[in-house]
Amino acid sequence: MPANYDTIAPVYDFISRMVFGNAIVNAQVSLLKCLPVGDYRLLIVGGGTGWILEDLAKQRPNGVTVDFVEASNEMIQLARKRNCGGNSVNFIHCPIENFKTPFSYQAILTPFVLDNFEEEKAKQVFNQLDKLLAKDGVWLYADFVYDKTNSPMWQKGLLKLMYFFFRLTTKIEANRLVNIDTYFEKGYSKKMEARFYFDFIKAIAYRKL
């Protein structure tokens, strides 16, 4: 059963900023400079409360058609209140694994969403999105990082706490991070990479070859 963020939607951004300051916001905003220019179609998966739509409008004031796919209806209602500038936004209440569309996309944004899935489902969703991304399209990917060899122990503890909290409140299926980076090794090249919050958060822009 898909995770349900409805219960924490009103306080989600507050909790995020309380724990991580502006790191989660800055990671996503840093990726927007890698978006194409001109008119194109952008898929945002798990866009939450939709604040990213306002930052998108600042950098790309018009010409972008956004399909905003979000599994939480409460998140969708909050996102509808955002100032999207001259961009056109289609709000789609649907778990990404059930999303179907005739369109292809010149850009995809997946902000802190693939960490909700166990490995088999994460790979399934990755392959689903890969088919939707056009050749030479950009995939903007932001998520947490944990390396058993190099990461400090506090990151391991914080991850465990985060997964405990979200499994309790939203019923996400995952209980650990999946190494999504390996999925991009074939067919993609990096355009940009940045780290935030003591290297605990990464933002990577990939180009589809």
N, C-alpha and C positions, 0 to 999 in steps of 0.2 A: 504494500500500500504506500502511495507517495507520501512524503513528509508534509506536514501541515503547519505552516508558520502563522496561521490566523491568530492564535492566542497571544503571540508575542509581537505581532506587527506594530502596535502602537508604541512599543518601547524598544523596538529592535535597534534603531539608529542610536538611541541614548545609551543602550548597553554596549554597543560597538565602540562608541566614542569614550565611554567610561573606562573600558579595558585597554583600547588601543590608541586612544587619542585620535588624531587625524590620519593615522597610517593607512587604514583601509580606504578612506576617501582619497588620499594622495596617490595610492597605488593605482586606483582605477582612473583617476584624472590624468595621471602621467601617460596612460595608454592612448588617450584621445588624440594626441598629436600625431599618432600613426594612422589615423583614419584617412581614407581617400578624400579628395576634394571633388566638388561637383555634385551631381545628382546620383544617388545610389541607394541601395537597400541594405539596412543594418538589422541584424537579429540580436536582440539582447535576451539572454537566458537567465532567469532568476534575478531580475532587476530590483527586487525588493520594493522599497518605498518610492523608488523612481527618482531619487535626487540626482542621479547621473544624467537624467534627461535635461535638467537645467544647465549642467556643466557642458553637455553636448551642444546645447543651443548657444552657449557663449563662444564655443570654438567653431561650430558649424551652424550658423544662424538659420539656414534654410537649405532645402534641397535633399534632405535625408528623409527617407521613408523608413520608419522604425517598426518592426514587429517585436513587441514587448511581451515575452512569454513568461508567465509567472503562475506557479501552482497555488499561491495563496490569494484568495479573493480579497481579504482585508488589505493585503499589500497592493493589489490592483486599485482598490478604492483610494488609497493614499497617493498612488502614483498618478492617478487621473487629475489630481489637483495641481500638478507641477506645471510650471511655465515652460513649454516646449518650443517657444519661439515660432519660427516659420516651418518647422519640421512637422511632418505628418506621423502620428503615432497610432498604431493599432494595438490595443490592449487585448491580450489573449489569455484567458484564464484556463490554464492547461498544464499538467505535468509535462516536462520536456520530452519524456520517453513516449508520450502519446501524441506529440505534436506532428501534424502533417501539413504540408504546404506545396503548392505548385511552383513556388518561387525559388530562385537561387539568390545568394547574398554575396555582396562584395566585401562585407565585414561581419564578423560575429564577435560578440562580447560575452564571456562567461566569467562573471565576477564571484568568486567564492561559492561556486555551485557544484562543481564536480567532486568536491570533498564530501558531499552528502551521500555518495554512492559507494557501495562495496565494489570490488574490482571488476567483477563480471558486468555489472550494470554500468559502471563508469566507462568501460570499453565500448559497450553497446551505444551509450549516449555519444561518446566521442565519434564513433563511426557514423552515427546518424548525422551529426553536425558536419562532419567532414564532407559528406555527400552533398550537403546544402551549400557549402562554401565554394564560390566560383574560383576558377584558376586565377592565380595572382591575387586572390582575395587575402584579407588580413584577419587573423584570429587573435583577439585581445584576451589574454588569459591572466587572471589574478587569483592567487591562492596562498595558502600557508606552506611553509617549508619545514621539513624536519629530516635531518640526516643523523642516523644512529651513531655515526663515527665522529662527526664534527659539531653537531648542535649541542648547546648547553642543556643541562638537565632541567632547568626551569621551563624550557620550551616543551619538553616531554610532559612535564606535570601540567602545564597550561593546556596542552592538547587534550590530555585525558579529562581535564575538568570541562573543557568545551564540549567534547563529545558526550560526556555524561549529561551536561545541561541540555544539549539539543536533542539527545535521544529521549530525555525525560519530557521535554516541553513540545517537541515537534515530531517525534517518532521517526527521525532519520534512521536509515538502515545501517549506515557506516559506523564503525567505532575506531577507525584509524585512517590515516592519509594513504591514498593510492598514488604511486609515482606516475603522474600523468605525463611528465616530461618525455618518457620513453615512447609515448604514442606519437609525439611530434618528430621523432628522429627520422622517419621516412616520409618524404613528401613535403617537408616544411623547412624553412630557414628562418633564423632569428633576425628581426629588424631592430629590436631594442630589448634590453633587460634592465630592470632596476630592483633594488631591494629596500625594504623598509622595516622598521621596528626591530632593530638589531638583527637583520637578516632573517627574521621569522616570516616575513611576507614578501612575495615576489610578484612582479608585474612583467610579463613578457609579451611582446608583439611578434607573432609569427606570420610569415608570408607563405601561402600555398604555392608550391612549385608546379 
